[in-house]
Amino acid sequence: MANSAMLNRLILRLLLEALFPRTWIPSVGERDLRHLLLHRWRLVRMRARIENQLQPHSLVLDFPHGLQAPLQDSSRHSIFQ
């Protein structure tokens, strides 16, 4: 009980003397930046999932370097015909 009374007096003194620490709130620009970073992270994660799903298909189609090799016109026609 004595500790809670001392704590209450300390909090009151800090409030009256305007010494209580202020809560930090990010600015609008910082919030926008956080939102953009979160959105980019989600897009990168989605791209990685799609690449991982397509990797076995690229090996079946016998791409020499997996998904890294660009399709040429001749191979495009042979794949889709």
PyMOL commands that set and color helices and strands:
alter all, ss='L'
color gray80, all
select helices_A, chain A and resi 2-16+28-60+66-68+73-80
alter helices_A, ss='H'
color red, helices_A
deselect
rebuild
show_as cartoon
